[in-house]
Amino acid sequence: MTSTELKELQSPLKEKYRESPEAAFITLKAQGTIGEGVSCKVETGRLMAEAGLHPATGGTGMLACSGDLLLEALVACAGVTVSAVATAIGLQIEKGYVRAEGDLDFRGTLGVSKDIPVGFLNIRLYFELELDATQEQIDSLARLTERYCVVYQTISQGVAVQTSYQLR
């Protein structure tokens, strides 16, 4: 896709959202079914992912770990965003890789120590890109990718999460 094609694709949407800000508000949804053996089947729209306990918490390793899924969502979003940003600013990524790593201390998850936080302690996001660009263009690509990547912004800025429990 060229920069012009991307702009032609997004221009009517941007104009619509400027004129009708409420049209830009979308609620994304995810749904899962709690399964056997401490698992949850999540419908992704394209396939079914079954998540379970990480081996460090007693899982077999045969099911997806939710932490892995979070990192995979970050990699997917960052990869799409860096590609879109590069296209928008006229850069051609010949080849690219995105990798995420996150550090967990499972003593928090398992309640072994209340002093250890539950969740990722650190997340690192790596981009390895093959493209012809100046340092100024790379800096712009990085800044805009971080600014417009939904998952990156959600993780790095934090967001309030509301919960609700209903019995049937």
C-alpha positions, -999 to +999 in steps of 0.1 A: +000+000+000+013+034-009+011+066+012-015+080-012-036+048-010-035+049+028-045+085+029-074+079+004-086+050+026-084+070+058-093+105+047-131+099+046-130+083+080-110+112+095-135+137+080-164+117+093-149+117+128-142+154+127-178+161+117-194+135+140-171+127+169-196+102+183-190+081+152-154+075+162-164+059+195-163+021+191-166-005+218-144-035+210-155-067+227-139-100+236-157-131+249-145-163+264-160-195+278-146-209+310-135-244+303-122-275+320-089-278+339-085-241+346-089-228+310-108-202+290-116-204+253-115-169+238-131-161+205-108-138+186-130-133+155-107-154+134-100-184+155-104-198+190-075-194+214-076-215+246-057-200+275-046-218+307-022-216+335+015-209+327+038-238+337+052-215+364+018-216+380+010-253+375+000-254+339+011-280+314+023-255+288-002-269+263-025-239+265-018-203+257-006-182+286-026-149+290+007-131+295+019-144+262-014-133+246-009-098+260+026-096+245+013-110+212-014-083+211+013-057+217+035-071+189+006-073+165-006-038+172+029-023+171+037-042+139+005-029+122+011+006+135+047+009+125+038-003+090+009+022+087+031+051+101+059+042+077+035+041+048+020+075+058+053+092+060+066+077+028+090+051+041+091+016+027+099-012+052+116-039+032+116-064+060+107-060+097+104-078+129+087-068+162+094-087+194+082-081+230+095-095+262+080-091+297+093-100+331+071-116+357+077-127+393+052-155+398+055-152+436+030-123+433+006-143+410+006-173+434+003-152+465+036-164+479+046-128+487+022-098+490+052-075+484+056-087+449+033-071+423+010-093+403+016-087+366+045-077+344+073-058+361+088-047+329+079-050+292+104-044+264+094-038+228+120-043+200+117-033+164+142-046+138+135-028+105+151-030+071+145+003+054+162+033+039+157+062+062+175+091+079+179+092+117+153+120+117+128+098+098+135+069+122+129+092+152+097+103+137+087+067+129+093+057+165+075+087+180+044+083+159+043+045+163+044+048+200+018+076+199-007+057+177-003+021+189-035+014+209-021-015+229+012+003+236-006+033+248-030+013+269-002-006+286+021+023+291-005+048+302-028+025+321-065+025+320-093+020+345-109-015+343-143-020+357-155-054+367-190-069+371-199-104+384-233-119+377-246-152+389-269-173+366 
